[in-house]
Amino acid sequence: MKYLKRNLPPLTALLAFEAAGRLGTFTAAAEELNVSREAVSRQIRAMESHLGVILFKRDANRALLGPLGERFYATVSPNLQAIAVAARELAGDAPTEVLPQSPTPEVHEDDSLPTLLIVDDTPTNIHHLFGLLSDSYRVIAQTSGAEALSYLSGEPVDLILLDIRMPDLDGYQVCERIKATASLADIPIIFVTSLDDPTDETRGLELGACDFITRPIVPAVLRARIRSHIELRQARIALENLLVRRADRLQKAEDMLARLVVEIGQFQSS
């Protein structure tokens, strides 16, 4: 117990740190925790003093995690979620804001939201991503490449977050099969992985992925990249639909002109 007291930061500071890291601003963290922004900032500064490191890069509007902050967040966030789940289970309540240990496809009921498919064989990684994204997206999870491909054969998604190191089919093989399937090829794929060698990123992009993110994840960056790629795909689909409609109108106009030419010819011959 003495060891924990000496080395473990205060729980209030850990909660403030997790919320600010996940939401990207002290103001948003304060609103979620129902405290003042100054209280959040004070708790995080106390933890930085306790650890002897700087966790955030601060500016007027944002609080982005620095390299040490990213490493610490990658440990703190999933473990706090695991503690919350265990506490609710002990209290006899079913968890409502995290995925079950063996994720099933449907975890968000709002069909109006864009759909993200997470493909990862590590439940902790899924829990972490779900906690970061479920407020803005309908999040689906599959724990193997084969299950993901089976799901995609019958259900549309707007973007895929894909791990690389998985048994059976690895992420590269899953990406290759998706891009080789005409009905799936335009779905944006972001690799989210612990691999950080440039050759890994190069291979993923050459196979057709639109992005490559290395853990530990910076929440604000992940959300921004997901949003950008979904908006880009939506804009491309809208443009393609517009071109199809214009081509259809042009074809109708050409057909009408052809009929007029025939009718004029018939009139002249009579």
Number of C-alpha atoms within 10 A of each C-alpha: 5 7 7 8 9 9 10 13 17 13 12 13 20 19 19 24 29 20 23 26 29 24 20 21 21 26 20 17 24 19 13 13 15 10 13 14 17 12 16 27 20 14 21 24 19 15 23 18 12 14 13 10 12 16 24 22 12 13 9 6 10 17 20 24 25 16 15 13 20 20 16 17 24 18 11 16 22 20 15 15 17 15 11 15 20 15 13 13 12 10 9 9 11 12 14 10 16 19 23 15 11 12 17 12 15 11 18 15 9 12 9 8 15 15 21 22 23 25 28 25 20 15 18 17 19 26 22 20 22 22 18 20 17 18 12 13 19 22 26 24 28 23 21 22 26 16 14 22 18 11 17 15 13 7 8 14 17 21 21 23 23 28 26 23 16 17 12 10 14 17 24 23 15 21 25 16 16 22 19 13 11 9 12 16 15 16 20 21 25 25 25 25 22 14 17 12 9 9 10 16 18 12 12 23 18 11 17 20 23 15 17 20 21 14 14 18 21 22 20 18 13 17 15 10 16 21 14 12 19 18 13 13 16 13 12 13 13 12 12 12 12 12 12 12 12 12 12 12 12 12 12 12 12 12 12 12 12 12 12 12 12 12 12 12 11 10 9 8 7 6
